[in-house]
Amino acid sequence: MIGFIENSGGGSDTPNVERPKGYLVALIDSIFKQGGYLQNEMQLDHRPEQAAMALSVASSLESDQPLLFEAGTGVGKSLAYLVPGIIHSINSERPFIISSHTISLQEQIREKDLKICRNLFTKVPELRRYGAFKTALMVGKGNYCCSTRLGNALKDAQSSKQTEMFKSDERADLVRIASWSATTKNGVIQELSPAPLPDVWDAVNADSSTCSRKNCDPATCFYQRARKQLLSANCVIVNHSLLFSLINAGMQPEGDVRGILLADDFVVLDEAHRIPAIATDHFGTHVSSFAVDRALKRIYNQRTNRGSLRRHGQAWDQDAVTNAIDAAHEFFGYLGDTFLVKKPIQRIHKPDFCDNILTGPLKEVAERLGALVQKSDDERVQDELRDHRRRILGYRDAINGFITFAEEDHVQWLERGGKKGQIITLRSAPLDVAPYLRKHVFQRGTAAILASATLSDGNHMDAFQETVGGQIAEAEIVDSPFNYKENCHIYIASDAPQPEPGQGRLDLDYLANMICWCARHVEGGTLVLFTSHFDLRQVRERTEAFFKKIQRPLFTQGHQMARSEITKQFAAKGNGVLFGTDSFWTGVDIPGPALSQVIIARLPFENPSHPVSEARSEYIRARGGNPFAEMTVPDALVKFRQGIGRLIRRREDRGNIVILDSRILTKPYGARFLEALPVQNYQRFNRENRNSVFA
């Protein structure tokens, strides 16, 4: 569900008036042009590429037409959509949604870019009416503390039956939350440290029917207060995952009302190169043994004699839940023992691949809960039991749909995960996400602007446009204003062993040798991008003694520290070496000498054996296409461009891009990767001549 925090900005007394067509484009031109308000009033550099993007965004907003816009690093794309977006929101009295993938971009928008917008509007008399814009950050409803549920939980904990609800440590945590709630600004879990116990937070968070306008006062309930602020927010910031979760949950405006998330909204999706993967994930099924077990034990846990039915149910109601827990254990255990013994991911090719022994017991639990709702005259109890029932029915329907292949256009698979490999998950995803994005993004009667530094293969955006179903959208590309020719040196290893089966050891020894040599020959930091965790771990084992000897700090993803902390410490050291996989190919922004070299260990082709890749290859092949040319290479090109884009983040940045995959020189598809390089002047090198080439 939806929550909002951080409403900022004052109100405006200026009445809204209808603006003539072309007004926004003309106003944006006056702001971004050479000698315009941005340059003269804010002393910001004039960037022709930024001005071009801002005008395209303004035109898209005025016409309510979709736009795909690739803006190279340094264009300043955030301001190019924020300024016209805010102005259009106030003029049209429509909400402006900004969706991004990374927390770092959200923080940049909130802490830097929106402040520039407000300062601009405040300084220029002709723009002053826009300086009163209000912003909000959208977070999931379960992130909020609900004052009504907190009060109820405190009463339960103090009652004579307190042992039914909370153990002693949980009661202490509840008291801590109550004390925190009196001083916290927004009442979100991110502001509570240390984090609360999961069962305690489940009892007090706003993701419940109890937290409603009927039961909660916006003056005291954090979620209801944030929800009320939505009515006056011009600019709403959200992340892609929450956006597509809400869309998939049916939260879009109903009927003929235009809008993608809120009624009559318009949307910018930044970091849009991530949209296909995120949408694929959220338009599919995701049911884990852990989630089902936890949902049932919140209703009744026989071992601890706790749960909702301990207070509101009879013995036969409790037995139904215990039977469902046992059935779930047997069901998921069978799937793990039958399909996931040899490997952690297994595609399922045919429906009815197992006996559906779980949906019956889940249905029985739902029926018991429904009967108890009917018997109860306590609204709070009814809300609690309805929430449980809705959750259990959701799992029942998802499991039944998975086993019967209810979604014919989906690929199905099983996964084993968790620290001890004990969690079994049912997964499905659409073979082709384009129809879903077309329906939910591009055909909503409003402007949808997808922006990123990498939507194309370096020249054309056709592949991305087809992947997202955005054929009706205008597609534009502006290059980075940075001087790559002077500041970026590219080296390609010509003697790298081909990463073929049977040559793994040789290849990894080669990678380790080259990475050590290249990292040693730059004074600043080196980011090494891998395509597999196995390669990363193997190379780390081969290199950590060397880097320790030369006193260069080595940071490796998945080893001791979280991603954000690794990035922070790597940037602070100034001469570190960082080994990263998938998530480090994008979103890493470390300016200056701390990142002076990016090494690409292998071209970033996706694992062809993953169920989604495998099924999509079959789907393309069945249409007479070539999956490698139509899917594998275009996807790899976008990721490749993201990876090498980590190097030059500011105008004054400089350094090396080193590619340790000779396939870029020897394979037919290699020419497309060479074309995607920021400069075409590259140097070949090998172990014999590297000293002279890098001199």
VODRENDREN-409370 format. One record per residue (C-alpha): residue in three letters; x, y, z. Coordinates in steps of 0.1 Angstrom, whole numbers, plus 5000, padded with zeros to 4 digits. Layout:
BEGIN
AlaXYZ...
***
This chain:
BEGIN
Met500050005000Ile501050374999Gly502650595024Phe504150945022Ile506851125041Glu508451455040Asn505951705027Ser507752025020Gly506952365006Gly504252615013Gly500952684996Ser500352924968Asp497753194966Thr498153244929Pro494953124911Asn495352864884Val494652984849Glu494452794817Arg497652824798Pro497752824760Lys499352534741Gly503052594738Tyr503252804770Leu505252544788Val507752494760Ala508352864756Leu508752914794Ile511252624796Asp513152764767Ser513553094786Ile514952904816Phe517352664798Lys518552864768Gln521953034765Gly521653344787Gly518453204803Tyr517453204839Leu519452894849Gln522653054836Asn522053414846Glu520253374879Met521753044892Gln525153074877Leu524852724863Asp526652624831His524552634800Arg524352274786Pro522752254751Glu522051884757Gln520151964789Ala518152234772Ala517251994744Met515951744769Ala514051994789Leu512252114757Ser511351754747Val510051684782Ala507952004781Ser506451904748Ser505651554760Leu503951704791Glu501851954771Ser500651684747Asp500351404772Gln502451184750Pro505150924760Leu508850994756Leu511950784757Phe515050994763Glu518650884766Ala520751154782Gly524451084785Thr526351124817Gly526751494826Val523651624807Gly521851704840Lys518751514832Ser517251554867Leu516751924863Ala515651874827Tyr512551694839Leu512051844873Val511752204862Pro509152144835Gly507451874856Ile506952104886Ile505752394865His503352174847Ser502052024879Ile501152364894Asn499752494861Ser497552194855Glu496952104892Arg498051744885Pro500351524905Phe503851474892Ile505351124899Ile509151064898Ser510250704900Ser513850594903His515750264910Thr518450364934Ile518250534968Ser521250754958Leu519350914930Gln516350974952Glu518651144977Gln520151354950Ile516751464938Arg515551544973Glu518651694988Lys520051884958Asp518051904926Leu514652004942Lys516452274962Ile517952414930Cys514452424915Arg513052604945Asn515852854945Leu515352924908Phe511652974912Thr512153204942Lys514853424925Val513053484892Pro509953704896Glu508253544865Leu508653194882Arg507853294918Arg504453124918Tyr506152784913Gly508352824943Ala505652704966Phe505652344952Lys505252064977Thr507051724976Ala506551384992Leu508451064993Met506250754988Val507050455009Gly505150135015Lys502350145041Gly503949875062Asn506850125069Tyr504550345090Cys503650305127Cys499850335132Ser498950515164Thr495650325167Arg497349985163Leu500150085187Gly497550185213Asn495649855209Ala498949665211Leu499849845244Lys496449765259Asp496949395249Ala500349385264Gln499049535297Ser496049305299Ser495848995321Lys496248785290Gln499448955279Thr501348625274Glu498948545246Met500248835225Phe503748935235Lys506748775252Ser508748985277Asp511349105252Glu508549195227Arg506749395254Ala509949585261Asp510249655224Leu506649775223Val507350025251Arg510450145232Ile508350205200Ala505750395220Ser508450625234Trp509950665199Ser506550745184Ala506251055207Thr509351215192Thr509751075157Lys509151305127Asn507551075103Gly506850755122Val508650525096Ile510650225105Gln513750375088Glu513850625117Leu513850365144Ser517150225155Pro517849955163Ala515149795141Pro512149665159Leu511349295164Pro509449165133Asp506449035152Val506149355172Trp506249575141Asp503649345125Ala501349435154Val501749815151Asn502449905114Ala499850065092Asp499549785067Ser496149675082Ser492549745077Thr492549885112Cys494550185100Ser491850375081Arg490250715080Lys487450575101Asn489650455129Cys492650695128Asp492951065133Pro495451225108Ala496551455137Thr498051155155Cys498450865130Phe501550895110Tyr500250715079Gln496950895078Arg498751225082Ala501051135053Arg498051015032Lys496251345038Gln499351535026Leu499151354993Leu496151574984Ser498451874982Ala501751724970Asn502851844935Cys505851614933Val505851254945Ile509051054946Val508850674945Asn511050374937His510450144907Ser509749844929Leu507050004949Leu505550164918Phe505249824900Ser504049654932Leu501249894934Ile500349874897Asn500349494899Ala498149504930Gly495549694910Met496150034925Gln495950224892Pro493050474887Glu489950284878Gly487550324848Asp488350584823Val490350804847Arg493750874832Gly496950824853Ile499550564860Leu499550564898Leu497350854909Ala494350994892Asp495351244865Asp499051214872Phe502051224848Val505151024854Val508951034848Leu510750704852Asp514450774857Glu517050504855Ala514650344830His517150094818Arg516049894849Ile512349894841Pro512149574820Ala513749364847Ile511849524876Ala508549494857Thr509249134848Asp509749054885His506649234897Phe504149114871Gly504948754881Thr504248514910His506448514941Val505348274969Ser507848144994Ser507647875021Phe508848125046Ala506048375038Val503248115039Asp504547965072Arg504748315088Ala501348415076Leu499748105091Lys501648125124Arg500548485128Ile496948335128Tyr497848055152Asn501147895163Gln500547565181Arg504147555194Thr503947895212Asn500247895217Arg500048245203Gly498348415174Ser495048585166Leu493048265170Arg494448205205Arg492048485215His489348485189Gly489048115178Gln488047775190Ala490047455191Trp488747345157Asp489747675142Gln493247645156Asp493447285143Ala492647405108Val495647635109Thr497947365123Asn496847135095Ala497647405069Ile501047455085Asp501747085083Ala500547075047Ala502747365037His505747195053Glu505046875034Phe504247065001Phe507347285000Gly509546995014Tyr508446774985Leu509247044959Gly512747094974Asp513446724977Thr512146644942Phe513246934920Leu515947134939Val518446874951Lys521046924923Lys520647294916Pro518947584933Ile516847694903Gln514647454883Arg512247554856Ile508847384855His507747294820Lys504347134824Pro501247214846Asp500046984874Phe503646874881Cys502846794917Asp499846714939Asn498147034951Ile497946934988Leu498147285001Thr495347494986Gly492647285003Pro493947345038Leu494447715030Lys490847735018Glu489747575051Val491647835071Ala490048115050Glu486547975056Arg487147945093Leu488348315094Gly485348415073Ala482948245098Leu484648415127Val484348755111Gln480548695108Lys480248595145Ser482348885158Asp480749225167Asp484149385174Glu485249595144Arg488849575154Val488749195155Gln486849185122Asp489549395105Glu492349175119Leu490648855108Arg489748995073Asp493449095068His494548735076Arg491848585053Arg492748815024Arg496448725028Ile495748345029Leu493348354999Gly496048544980Tyr498548264987Arg495947994978Asp495148154945Ala498848214936Ile499847854944Asn496847714925Gly497647934895Phe501347834896Ile500547464896Thr497947484868Phe499847734847Ala496947984849Glu499048254832Glu499848094798Asp502248374788His504448314819Val507448094826Gln507447904859Trp510347794881Leu511347694916Glu514147844937Arg515947734968Gly517248014990Gly517948145025Lys521148115044Lys520747745049Gly518947675017Gln515747605036Ile513347845018Ile511547714987Thr509947974964Leu507547954935Arg508348204909Ser506848304876Ala507448594851Pro505948704818Leu507748584787Asp507148924772Val506849224795Ala505949464767Pro502149404767Tyr502049474805Leu504049794802Arg502149904772Lys498849854791His499950004824Val502350274814Phe501950384777Gln498250354773Arg497050544804Gly496250864786Thr499051064802Ala502651154797Ala505150874806Ile508750984803Leu511450714805Ala514950854810Ser518350704814Ala521950744803Thr521750404786Leu518550314767Ser520250244734Asp523050034721Gly524950354716Asn523250434683His519650304682Met516950264708Asp514850004688Ala515549714711Phe514649894743Gln511550044727Glu510349694717Thr511149544750Val509049794770Gly506249814744Gly506950184738Gln506650194700Ile504250484702Ala506750694722Glu509050954707Ala512650844711Glu515551084715Ile519251064723Val521651334734Asp525351254740Ser527351334771Pro528951684771Phe532151534787Asn535451534769Tyr535951154767Lys538551194740Glu540951374764Asn539951224797Cys539250854789His541850604778Ile540650264766Tyr542749944766Ile541549604753Ala543449284760Ser544049084728Asp545448774745Ala542648704770Pro541748334768Gln538248274755Pro535948194784Glu535047854771Pro534247534791Gly537347354802Gln539447674803Gly538147814835Arg541347784856Leu543447934829Asp541048214823Leu540848304861Asp544548294865Tyr544848534835Leu542148764850Ala543948774883Asn547248854868Met545949134846Ile543749284874Cys546749294897Trp548949454871Cys546449714860Ala545349814895Arg549049864905His549650094876Val547150364886Glu547450574917Gly543750604923Gly541050344928Thr540050054905Leu536549914900Val536549554886Leu533249444872Phe532449064871Thr529548874856Ser529548594881His530048564919Phe532148254913Asp534648434892Leu534748714917Arg535448484946Gln538148284927Val539948604916Arg539748744951Glu541448434965Arg544248474938Thr544748844944Glu544148934980Ala547648854992Phe549149064964Phe546949374972Lys547749335009Lys551449325001Ile551349644980Gln549049805007Arg546049854984Pro542749795003Leu540649534986Phe536849544988Thr534649254974Gln530949234971Gly529248974993His532248965017Gln531749115052Met530049455042Ala526849575026Arg526949724991Ser526450085003Glu529150055030Ile531649895005Thr531050184981Lys531450445009Gln534750295022Phe536150244987Ala535550614979Ala537050725012Lys540250525007Gly541150684974Asn543350404961Gly541250094968Val540349804945Leu536649704944Phe535349374930Gly531649384922Thr529049194902Asp525549284889Ser524549574911Phe527949744908Trp527549774870Thr524950054876Gly524250324901Val527850364914Asp528750734914Ile532250794927Pro533851114913Gly537451204913Pro540650994916Ala539050744940Leu537650584908Ser540450614882Gln539950284864Val537150054854Ile538049694845Ile535549484826Ala536449114834Arg533948974808Leu531349104785Pro528049114805Phe525948844788Glu523148714810Asn523048354821Pro521248174793Ser520247884815His518148104838Pro514448004833Val513448354821Ser516248384796Glu515748024785Ala512048064780Arg512348404762Ser514948244739Glu512447974730Tyr509748234725Ile511848434701Arg513048124683Ala509448004678Arg508648334660Gly511548274637Gly513948514654Asn517448494667Pro517548514705Phe521248594707Ala520948884683Glu517549014694Met517848974732Thr521248864745Val523449114727Pro521149424731Asp520749354769Ala524549304772Leu525249634754Val523049834778Lys524749674808Phe528249724792Arg527550094786Gln526350124822Gly529549954835Ile531950174815Gly529850474825Arg531050434861Leu534350604852Ile533550964841Arg531051114865Arg532151474865Arg533651704839Glu537051694855Asp537151314859Arg539751104840Gly541050754839Asn541250414821Ile538750164808Val540249814806Ile538449534789Leu539849184796Asp537548994772Ser539148944737Arg535748834722Ile535149214717Leu537949194691Thr537348844676Lys533648774675Pro531248924649Tyr529149084677Gly532249254691Ala531949534666Arg528749644683Phe530449674717Leu533349864701Glu530850104687Ala529350154721Leu532650274736Pro532650654744Val535650694721Gln536750484692Asn540450534698Tyr541450234718Gln544750044723Arg545249674722Phe547649514747Asn548849184760Arg551049044787Glu554149094766Asn553749454756Arg551549604784Asn554449794800Ser555049994768Val551350034759Phe550350174793Ala553450394796
***
